[in-house]
Amino acid sequence: MNDAVNTVTRGNDTIAGVPGVRFATTARPGSPEEHTLQRVQERLSAGVTELPSESTLPQLALNSVQVVDGTSYSVITLWVPKAQESEAAEALRAEGFEVW
């Protein structure tokens, strides 16, 4: 699957002192992929969808991407604790995302 909309890259990120992995997607807010990511996040966090600000459960976030022409747009990322990296990658692939 080479659909750019479904491309995911990963990088290390720490939240509240917990080492983790941030899966950076190209999914935009309001897209069908956002709903898919919400399902993945819910599954990885055992059904918890409303997280406190300092939570170390898997969580979605918006990140701003700057374009060469100076404009920017938001994309959705998924952070998981390092121990859930493989599980998250597998869940994303199962939902049609291409994980790098």
PyMOL commands that set and color helices and strands:
alter all, ss='L'
color gray80, all
select helices_A, chain A and resi 4-6+32-44+82-94
alter helices_A, ss='H'
color red, helices_A
select strands_A, chain A and resi 7-15+18-25+59-66+72-81+98-99
alter strands_A, ss='S'
color yellow, strands_A
deselect
rebuild
show_as cartoon
